[in-house]
Amino acid sequence: MKGNERKAASIKHAEYEILRVLKSEVDLSELKERMTKIQVKNERDKKRQVTLNRRFDKAAENLWVVFDNMMEIRRKKLPESHPRYEASE
């Protein structure tokens, strides 16, 4: 994208770009560390650690699907010059 193509041509275009950046550039590793790290002292704690990690990973995966769906809906509203533009059928 160059020049005016980087400007928000519409609210849907801005939403698409915000979602794209959130999905591609936001690093969740620190948040995951805070939400899943526990002091493992025994077997029960090990199982809890696995559960916490699995829960966080599934939540992130669920949100990526939601973001993908939201982005797909907005692709038809992108400027025609946008590389991800998809014409309405």
C-alpha positions in Angstrom: 0.0 0.0 0.0 1.3 3.5 -0.8 0.2 7.0 -0.3 -3.5 7.5 0.2 -4.1 3.7 0.2 -2.8 3.7 3.8 -5.4 6.2 4.9 -8.7 4.9 6.4 -11.0 4.9 3.4 -13.9 3.9 5.6 -14.7 2.7 9.1 -14.8 -0.9 7.8 -11.3 -0.4 6.3 -10.0 0.9 9.6 -11.6 -2.0 11.5 -10.0 -4.5 9.1 -6.5 -2.9 9.6 -6.9 -2.8 13.4 -7.9 -6.5 13.4 -5.0 -7.4 11.1 -2.5 -5.6 13.4 -4.0 -7.1 16.5 -3.8 -10.6 15.0 -0.3 -10.3 13.5 1.6 -7.9 15.8 0.3 -8.4 19.3 2.5 -10.7 21.3 0.5 -12.7 23.9 3.5 -14.4 25.5 3.7 -12.1 28.5 0.0 -12.3 29.1 0.1 -16.1 28.8 3.0 -16.2 31.2 1.0 -14.2 33.8 -2.2 -16.2 33.3 -0.7 -19.7 33.3 2.4 -19.7 35.4 2.1 -21.4 38.8 4.7 -22.9 41.1 4.7 -26.6 40.4 5.2 -28.6 43.6 3.5 -31.9 42.9 1.7 -33.9 40.3 -1.6 -32.1 40.8 0.1 -28.8 40.1 1.6 -30.2 36.9 -1.9 -31.2 35.7 -3.2 -27.7 36.6 -0.3 -26.1 34.6 -1.2 -28.2 31.6 -4.9 -27.2 32.0 -4.0 -23.5 32.3 -1.9 -23.6 29.2 -4.5 -25.5 27.2 -7.2 -23.1 28.3 -5.2 -20.0 27.3 -4.2 -21.5 23.9 -7.8 -22.5 23.2 -9.0 -19.0 24.1 -6.4 -17.4 21.8 -7.3 -19.8 19.0 -11.0 -19.0 19.4 -10.3 -15.3 19.1 -8.2 -15.8 16.0 -11.2 -17.5 14.4 -13.4 -14.6 15.4 -10.8 -12.1 14.0 -10.6 -14.1 10.8 -14.3 -14.0 10.4 -14.6 -10.3 11.2 -11.8 -9.6 8.7 -13.4 -11.7 6.0 -16.7 -9.8 6.4 -14.8 -6.5 6.0 -12.8 -7.5 2.9 -15.6 -6.6 0.6 -15.6 -3.0 2.1 -11.9 -2.4 1.5 -10.8 0.1 -1.2 -10.5 -1.7 -4.6 -6.8 -0.8 -4.6 -6.2 -2.7 -1.3 -4.2 -5.9 -1.9 -6.8 -7.9 0.2 -9.8 -6.4 -1.5 -12.4 -9.0 -2.5 -15.3 -7.9 -4.8 -18.8 -8.6 -3.7 -20.6 -11.3 -5.6 
